[in-house]
């Protein structure tokens, strides 16, 4: 497999990052639908990730998509009861998903706490891994990794350079076999989560790291500057075709020397 291309794009501010990413996402999904008749996206939570969904909901671009053929997955989830306002699923539904005509069978939330697996996040993770494996197609070239070749996988970035719910120092960032793990002892509440692993993330055709704010600048620098992924999980992000870093000027203020960035 050839190495993916990396693109770093700098926008003026957080609002512009959200609007531009929403427009890019609509274009990418429409292109996939034109090529294959369907598309897939992996959503992320956090302020910027949800702002992207809200921007797409408010954009005329949303009406150009055939929402009934889009598969929706999540990169991670806070292991909280269904409908909890802190769940990424809850926030995504409020920002966009409840406003578009998705096929419910193509929407794949992670199991909540108190649901089928009670308080067992590891069992919820194993079930999500099985769901991903069932959706992987040999023609994707994704069968070996047991996840679909997602068209776009969205990621946020924490100040500690975590992505999804893969935190420095926790076992999940070192996982090489499983595609989904339960996360325990997260330094960011809530402490229990479910997350895709780096092998699952790398199966996507494109991964977009969408980051805004000065508090993320050091994390961006570490991720793009060669810090080991066990210390800065974002440094381990890769993809089948392309990794895009979509930043605002504040988040890009400490880019390492040698990292080429395009000004949007």
Backbone torsions as a table, in degrees:
resi	resn	phi	psi	omega
1	UNK	NA	132.5	178.3
2	UNK	-73.9	153.2	179.7
3	UNK	-67.4	142.8	179.2
4	UNK	-70.8	153.6	172.2
5	UNK	-78.0	152.5	177.0
6	UNK	-120.3	132.7	179.8
7	UNK	-127.7	129.6	176.1
8	UNK	-116.3	120.3	-178.1
9	UNK	-121.7	130.5	-177.5
10	UNK	-111.2	123.7	176.8
11	UNK	-105.5	167.7	-173.8
12	UNK	-64.6	-50.5	-175.0
13	UNK	-150.3	-179.0	-175.0
14	UNK	-62.3	-38.9	-180.0
15	UNK	-63.6	-40.2	179.9
16	UNK	-69.0	-36.8	175.8
17	UNK	-58.4	-47.2	-178.1
18	UNK	-62.6	-47.0	-178.2
19	UNK	-66.0	-44.1	-178.1
20	UNK	-67.5	-39.1	179.1
21	UNK	-67.1	-39.3	176.7
22	UNK	-60.2	-41.9	178.8
23	UNK	-66.2	-41.8	177.1
24	UNK	-61.6	-41.4	-178.1
25	UNK	-64.8	-44.6	178.3
26	UNK	-58.9	-42.3	179.8
27	UNK	-65.3	-43.9	-178.7
28	UNK	-64.0	-42.5	-179.9
29	UNK	-68.8	-39.9	177.9
30	UNK	-64.4	-38.4	178.4
31	UNK	-64.4	-42.5	178.1
32	UNK	-64.2	-41.3	178.5
33	UNK	-62.8	-39.8	179.2
34	UNK	-65.3	-36.1	-176.8
35	UNK	-79.9	-38.2	-170.8
36	UNK	-127.6	-4.6	179.9
37	UNK	85.3	-0.4	178.3
38	UNK	-158.2	171.2	-179.8
39	UNK	-150.1	163.6	178.9
40	UNK	-141.0	146.0	179.7
41	UNK	-141.1	143.6	174.3
42	UNK	-111.2	122.3	-174.7
43	UNK	-91.6	155.5	173.9
44	UNK	-123.5	162.0	176.9
45	UNK	-98.6	-152.9	-178.9
46	UNK	82.2	164.8	-175.8
47	UNK	-60.6	-44.2	-177.8
48	UNK	-72.7	-41.9	179.4
49	UNK	-60.5	-42.8	179.2
50	UNK	-71.8	-32.8	177.0
51	UNK	-63.0	-34.5	176.5
52	UNK	-62.2	-44.5	179.9
53	UNK	-64.7	-41.4	178.5
54	UNK	-63.8	-37.6	178.2
55	UNK	-66.0	-37.5	177.1
56	UNK	-67.8	-38.4	178.1
57	UNK	-61.1	-33.5	-177.2
58	UNK	-88.7	-4.3	-174.1
59	UNK	-96.7	146.0	173.3
60	UNK	-64.4	-16.6	178.7
61	UNK	-60.7	-27.2	-175.7
62	UNK	-63.2	-29.8	-177.0
63	UNK	-79.1	-7.5	177.2
64	UNK	-85.7	-7.0	-176.4
65	UNK	-98.4	145.1	171.9
66	UNK	-90.5	90.5	-172.7
67	UNK	-64.5	-24.6	-178.5
68	UNK	-68.9	-13.1	179.4
69	UNK	-111.2	15.2	-179.9
70	UNK	-101.0	127.0	173.7
71	UNK	-89.2	130.4	-178.2
72	UNK	-117.0	123.6	177.6
73	UNK	-122.9	172.6	175.7
74	UNK	-124.2	144.8	177.8
75	UNK	-81.5	-28.9	175.6
76	UNK	-162.9	168.0	-178.9
77	UNK	-151.5	144.6	172.1
78	UNK	-79.0	125.7	-174.2
79	UNK	-79.5	81.0	-176.8
80	UNK	-128.7	166.0	-178.8
81	UNK	-61.6	153.2	177.8
82	UNK	-54.2	135.4	178.7
83	UNK	83.6	-4.9	178.1
84	UNK	-59.5	133.7	-176.3
85	UNK	-63.8	-16.0	178.7
86	UNK	-88.2	-8.6	178.1
87	UNK	-71.0	139.8	176.6
88	UNK	-59.7	-38.2	178.4
89	UNK	-59.7	-47.7	-178.9
90	UNK	-57.9	-46.3	-178.4
91	UNK	-67.0	-38.8	179.5
92	UNK	-66.6	-38.8	178.2
93	UNK	-63.8	-42.5	-179.7
94	UNK	-67.4	-36.0	-175.9
95	UNK	-77.5	-35.0	-173.3
96	UNK	-150.1	-49.2	-163.9
97	UNK	-61.7	-35.8	-179.6
98	UNK	-73.2	-10.0	-176.4
99	UNK	-100.7	-1.4	-177.6
100	UNK	-126.7	153.6	-173.3
101	UNK	-83.4	67.3	176.4
102	UNK	-72.5	153.6	169.8
103	UNK	-82.6	116.2	-177.0
104	UNK	-54.7	-28.9	179.9
105	UNK	-70.8	-16.0	-179.5
106	UNK	-100.6	5.5	177.7
107	UNK	-104.8	124.5	-168.5
108	UNK	-123.7	76.0	175.8
109	UNK	-72.4	155.2	173.2
110	UNK	-77.8	148.9	-177.2
111	UNK	-60.6	140.6	177.8
112	UNK	-84.8	163.5	169.4
113	UNK	-64.7	143.5	-179.3
114	UNK	80.4	3.6	179.6
115	UNK	-94.2	-137.3	-176.8
116	UNK	-55.2	-35.3	-174.2
117	UNK	-108.5	19.0	177.1
118	UNK	52.7	-118.3	-177.3
119	UNK	-107.3	22.3	-176.0
120	UNK	-98.7	92.7	-178.9
121	UNK	-67.6	-29.8	179.4
122	UNK	-67.0	-39.3	177.0
123	UNK	-67.4	-38.4	176.6
124	UNK	-62.5	-39.6	178.3
125	UNK	-64.6	-43.5	179.8
126	UNK	-62.6	-38.5	178.9
127	UNK	-65.8	-38.9	178.9
128	UNK	-67.9	-37.2	176.5
129	UNK	-61.1	-39.7	177.8
130	UNK	-65.5	-38.7	179.3
131	UNK	-65.6	-40.9	177.0
132	UNK	-63.9	-44.4	-178.9
133	UNK	-61.9	-37.2	179.7
134	UNK	-66.5	-26.4	-178.7
135	UNK	-90.5	-11.3	-179.3
136	UNK	-73.1	135.4	-177.7
137	UNK	-115.4	140.1	177.6
138	UNK	-55.8	-36.3	-178.9
139	UNK	-70.0	-15.9	173.0
140	UNK	-70.1	-22.1	-166.1
141	UNK	74.3	15.7	-174.4
142	UNK	-104.9	0.8	-172.9
143	UNK	-63.5	-32.4	-178.2
144	UNK	-66.6	-33.0	-177.9
145	UNK	-93.3	-4.9	174.4
146	UNK	62.7	30.6	171.8
147	UNK	-140.1	153.8	175.5
148	UNK	-63.5	157.5	172.0
149	UNK	-82.9	81.6	-177.4
150	UNK	-55.0	141.7	177.1
151	UNK	-69.5	-47.6	178.1
152	UNK	-138.4	130.4	174.2
153	UNK	-117.9	117.5	-178.4
154	UNK	-91.1	139.1	176.3
155	UNK	-133.8	143.6	164.6
156	UNK	-94.9	-171.9	-179.8
157	UNK	-147.0	129.9	176.9
158	UNK	-88.0	162.5	177.6
159	UNK	-60.2	-21.4	176.3
160	UNK	-92.1	10.0	179.5
161	UNK	71.0	24.2	173.4
162	UNK	-80.3	151.3	172.3
163	UNK	-129.1	153.4	-170.7
164	UNK	48.6	-130.2	171.9
165	UNK	-118.4	43.0	175.2
166	UNK	-101.4	105.8	-173.2
167	UNK	-104.5	147.9	176.1
168	UNK	-55.5	134.9	175.1
169	UNK	85.8	-13.9	178.7
170	UNK	-91.7	155.6	-173.2
171	UNK	-60.1	-31.7	-173.8
172	UNK	-57.0	-34.0	-176.3
173	UNK	-72.1	-17.0	179.5
174	UNK	-96.9	1.1	-176.5
175	UNK	-68.0	131.5	-179.9
176	UNK	-119.0	-11.5	-176.2
177	UNK	-111.1	-52.0	-176.8
178	UNK	-73.8	149.3	179.2
179	UNK	-94.9	-19.8	179.8
180	UNK	-139.9	139.0	-180.0
181	UNK	-134.4	152.2	165.8
182	UNK	-79.2	141.2	-178.6
183	UNK	-115.1	127.7	-178.1
184	UNK	-125.6	138.6	179.7
185	UNK	76.5	30.9	176.4
186	UNK	-56.3	134.2	177.3
187	UNK	-70.5	-14.0	177.2
188	UNK	-109.7	124.6	-178.0
189	UNK	-65.6	152.0	-4.6
190	UNK	-74.0	157.7	-173.7
191	UNK	-72.5	-19.2	-176.7
192	UNK	-112.1	131.1	-174.5
193	UNK	-146.4	174.0	171.7
194	UNK	-128.8	137.8	-173.4
195	UNK	-146.6	144.0	163.5
196	UNK	-63.1	153.3	176.3
197	UNK	-98.6	172.6	178.1
198	UNK	-60.1	-40.0	176.3
199	UNK	-58.4	-37.8	178.1
200	UNK	-69.6	-41.3	179.1
201	UNK	-60.9	-41.8	-176.5
202	UNK	-69.1	-12.7	178.6
203	UNK	-77.2	-13.2	-179.3
204	UNK	-69.0	148.4	174.0
205	UNK	-63.5	-47.0	177.5
206	UNK	-132.1	139.5	173.0
207	UNK	-118.1	128.9	179.6
208	UNK	-115.7	119.2	174.9
209	UNK	-96.0	111.7	-172.2
210	UNK	-109.1	114.0	-166.4
211	UNK	-138.5	134.6	177.1
212	UNK	-140.5	145.6	172.9
213	UNK	110.6	142.7	-179.7
214	UNK	-62.8	-29.0	-179.0
215	UNK	-66.0	-14.3	-179.8
216	UNK	-100.4	-3.5	-172.6
217	UNK	-61.8	-42.8	-178.9
218	UNK	-66.9	-38.3	178.3
219	UNK	-64.6	-40.9	176.2
220	UNK	-60.2	-45.1	-179.5
221	UNK	-61.2	-41.1	179.2
222	UNK	-67.9	-41.1	-178.4
223	UNK	-64.3	-39.0	-177.1
224	UNK	-93.1	-3.7	-174.6
225	UNK	-105.4	9.6	174.4
226	UNK	92.6	12.6	175.0
227	UNK	-63.3	139.7	178.2
228	UNK	-57.9	143.0	-175.4
229	UNK	-64.8	-24.2	177.0
230	UNK	-67.7	-25.0	178.3
231	UNK	-96.9	-29.7	178.2
232	UNK	-137.9	87.5	-174.2
233	UNK	-51.2	-31.6	180.0
234	UNK	-61.9	-22.8	178.4
235	UNK	-67.4	-18.4	179.4
236	UNK	-91.2	2.7	-178.8
237	UNK	-71.5	132.6	173.8
238	UNK	-149.1	-177.4	-176.2
239	UNK	-157.4	171.6	177.4
240	UNK	-71.1	-37.5	-173.4
241	UNK	-122.4	-49.0	-173.0
242	UNK	-152.7	141.9	170.9
243	UNK	-114.4	124.3	178.3
244	UNK	-111.5	130.5	170.6
245	UNK	-105.3	113.7	-177.3
246	UNK	-110.8	105.4	-167.4
247	UNK	-121.3	157.0	165.0
248	UNK	-95.4	171.9	-174.4
249	UNK	-61.0	-34.4	-179.5
250	UNK	-67.2	-45.0	180.0
251	UNK	-67.4	-25.3	-178.2
252	UNK	-92.4	6.2	-170.5
253	UNK	-71.6	-12.6	179.6
254	UNK	-123.3	29.5	-179.9
255	UNK	-56.5	135.5	179.9
256	UNK	-62.8	151.8	174.2
257	UNK	-59.2	136.2	178.9
258	UNK	97.6	-13.6	175.7
259	UNK	-85.3	116.7	-177.9
260	UNK	-86.0	130.5	-179.1
261	UNK	-126.6	142.2	175.4
262	UNK	-98.5	133.5	176.9
263	UNK	-86.5	122.6	-177.8
264	UNK	-76.4	NA	NA
